[in-house]
Amino acid sequence: MFPLALSRWCEVTLRVFFRDNGLTIALVTLFLVSAAGMIFSGHAVHNTELEEHGRAAIGIMAYLVSGDFLSALFENWESEFLQMSAYVMLTAILFQRGSAESRNPDDPNRPDDDLPLARRRRSPILSWLYSYSLGISLGLLFIASFLLHWWASFAAANDEAVRHGGEIMTISSYLFDEQLWFESFQNWQSEFMSTAVLVVLSIFLRHKGSPESKPAGAGNDETGA
């Protein structure tokens, strides 16, 4: 009986765990699959380029620490964290009537949006940091990703210069190079465009069951999910 009861307990526990954490599990799985696809396809493309310039192909571990791979990786992370940090902060101060992604401009205050007064008086700085910790954390992740993108893109640019006999740059001079900013802005514009599209489409369109959508029966003027 005991092994049967233990098996049943494990089954129920796992079922509850996957139900309660399914969104994170699915997104992490999709991230890992996409990252693997990026690694293997990028490795093949990089080696093709090396062979075209008469250089020996490199192994996958060498590719993972190359400027070419890390620059592509961090420039995408940078844009995602910029989008999320800007979105969290802007939705705290701006409105879009009718959007599921906005607070109601006629009733912007939300219940439980302030910490208890006793806690705020006891530790005002920590209370402020906690109250804005999501936006701050995403902003710091954006800055870290940008710095890593800057460094990796600098390494990739100098590697490219070596292959073509170009000029080697310093990391400080590369901060003002058009290539770095082209890589950043081409991602930034797409993030802000897609976010704006979501904000506007959620006024008129629905997705039943999603907290990013208004209820299917809600009117277009209703604001917030």
C-alpha positions in Angstrom: 0.0 0.0 0.0 2.8 2.4 0.9 4.5 2.3 -2.6 1.1 2.8 -4.2 0.3 5.8 -1.9 3.8 7.3 -2.6 3.3 6.9 -6.4 -0.1 8.6 -6.2 1.4 11.4 -4.1 4.2 11.9 -6.6 1.7 11.9 -9.5 -0.5 14.5 -7.8 2.5 16.7 -6.8 3.9 16.7 -10.3 0.5 17.4 -11.9 0.0 20.4 -9.6 3.6 21.6 -10.2 3.3 21.5 -14.0 -0.2 23.2 -13.7 1.1 26.0 -11.4 4.3 26.6 -13.4 3.3 25.6 -16.9 3.8 29.1 -18.4 7.3 29.4 -17.2 8.2 25.8 -18.2 6.8 26.3 -21.7 8.7 29.6 -22.2 12.0 28.3 -20.8 11.6 25.2 -23.1 11.0 27.4 -26.1 14.0 29.5 -25.2 16.3 26.5 -24.9 15.1 25.1 -28.2 15.5 28.4 -29.9 18.9 29.0 -28.4 20.0 25.5 -29.6 18.8 26.3 -33.1 20.6 29.6 -33.0 23.9 28.0 -31.9 23.9 25.2 -34.5 22.8 27.3 -37.4 25.0 30.2 -36.4 28.0 27.9 -36.1 27.4 26.5 -39.6 27.1 30.1 -41.1 30.2 31.2 -39.2 32.3 28.3 -40.4 31.2 28.9 -44.0 32.3 32.5 -43.8 35.7 31.4 -42.4 36.2 28.9 -45.2 35.4 31.5 -47.8 38.3 33.6 -46.4 40.7 30.6 -46.3 40.6 30.1 -42.6 40.1 26.9 -40.7 36.6 26.1 -39.3 36.2 26.3 -35.5 34.5 23.9 -33.1 31.2 24.7 -31.5 32.7 25.5 -28.1 35.0 28.0 -29.7 32.0 29.5 -31.5 30.1 29.9 -28.2 32.8 32.2 -26.9 33.3 34.1 -30.1 32.4 37.7 -30.6 30.2 36.7 -33.5 27.9 34.5 -31.4 27.9 36.6 -28.2 27.2 39.8 -30.1 24.1 38.3 -31.8 23.0 36.8 -28.5 23.3 40.0 -26.3 22.0 42.4 -28.9 18.7 40.5 -28.8 18.6 40.2 -25.1 19.4 44.0 -24.9 16.4 44.9 -27.0 14.1 42.5 -25.1 15.0 43.9 -21.7 14.7 47.5 -23.1 11.2 46.7 -24.3 10.1 45.2 -21.0 11.7 47.8 -18.8 10.3 50.7 -20.8 6.8 48.9 -20.9 6.7 48.4 -17.2 7.7 52.0 -16.5 5.6 53.7 -19.2 2.4 51.8 -18.2 2.9 53.1 -14.6 2.5 56.7 -15.8 0.7 56.7 -19.2 -2.7 55.4 -20.4 -4.4 54.1 -23.5 -8.1 54.1 -23.2 -9.7 50.8 -24.2 -6.4 48.8 -24.1 -6.0 45.7 -22.0 -2.4 46.8 -21.4 -3.3 50.0 -19.7 -4.8 51.1 -16.4 -8.1 52.9 -16.5 -7.4 56.7 -16.9 -10.6 57.5 -15.0 -9.7 55.2 -12.1 -5.9 54.7 -12.1 -5.4 53.7 -8.5 -5.2 49.9 -7.9 -6.0 48.1 -4.6 -2.9 47.0 -2.6 -0.6 49.1 -4.8 0.9 50.7 -1.7 2.9 48.9 1.0 1.5 49.1 4.6 2.2 52.5 6.1 4.1 50.9 9.1 6.4 49.1 6.7 7.1 52.3 4.7 7.9 54.3 7.8 10.2 51.5 9.2 12.3 51.3 6.1 11.4 54.0 3.5 14.3 53.3 1.1 13.8 49.6 1.1 10.1 50.0 0.6 10.7 52.4 -2.3 13.1 49.9 -3.9 10.7 47.0 -3.5 7.8 49.1 -4.9 9.8 49.7 -8.1 11.9 46.6 -8.1 10.5 45.1 -11.3 11.3 48.1 -13.5 14.7 48.7 -11.8 15.7 45.0 -12.3 14.6 45.0 -16.0 16.5 48.3 -16.5 19.7 46.9 -15.0 19.4 43.8 -17.1 19.1 46.1 -20.2 22.2 48.0 -19.2 24.1 44.7 -18.5 23.0 43.3 -21.9 24.0 46.5 -23.7 27.5 46.4 -22.2 27.9 42.8 -23.1 26.7 43.5 -26.6 29.1 46.4 -26.9 32.0 44.2 -25.8 31.1 41.2 -28.0 30.3 43.3 -31.0 33.7 45.1 -30.6 35.4 41.7 -30.5 33.5 40.5 -33.6 34.3 43.7 -35.5 38.0 43.4 -34.8 37.9 39.8 -35.9 36.3 40.8 -39.1 38.9 43.5 -39.5 41.7 40.9 -39.1 40.1 38.8 -41.8 39.8 41.7 -44.3 42.9 43.6 -43.4 40.9 46.5 -41.8 41.7 48.8 -39.0 41.7 47.5 -35.4 39.6 49.6 -33.0 39.7 50.2 -29.3 36.6 49.4 -27.2 36.1 53.1 -26.4 36.2 54.1 -30.0 33.9 51.3 -31.0 31.2 52.9 -28.7 30.8 55.5 -31.4 30.9 53.1 -34.4 27.8 53.0 -36.6 27.9 49.2 -36.6 27.2 48.9 -32.9 24.3 51.4 -33.1 22.9 49.8 -36.2 22.7 46.5 -34.4 21.0 48.1 -31.5 18.5 50.3 -33.3 17.4 47.6 -35.7 16.2 45.6 -32.7 14.9 48.5 -30.6 12.6 49.7 -33.4 11.0 46.2 -33.8 10.4 45.9 -30.0 8.7 49.2 -29.7 6.6 48.6 -32.8 5.4 45.2 -31.6 4.5 46.6 -28.2 2.6 49.5 -29.7 0.7 47.0 -31.9 -0.2 44.9 -28.9 -1.5 47.9 -27.0 -3.7 49.1 -29.9 -4.9 45.7 -31.0 -6.0 44.8 -27.5 -8.5 47.6 -27.7 -10.5 45.9 -30.5 -9.4 42.2 -30.5 -9.7 39.5 -27.8 -8.1 36.2 -26.9 -10.4 34.3 -24.5 -8.6 33.2 -21.3 -5.5 35.4 -21.7 -4.8 37.9 -19.0 -3.2 40.1 -21.8 -6.7 40.4 -23.3 -9.9 41.9 -22.1 -12.8 39.4 -21.6 -14.4 38.4 -24.9 -17.6 40.2 -23.9 -15.9 43.5 -22.9 -16.6 46.7 -24.8 -13.9 48.5 -26.8 -14.0 51.4 -24.3 -13.3 49.2 -21.3 -9.7 49.7 -20.2 -7.5 47.1 -18.5 -7.6 43.3 -18.5 
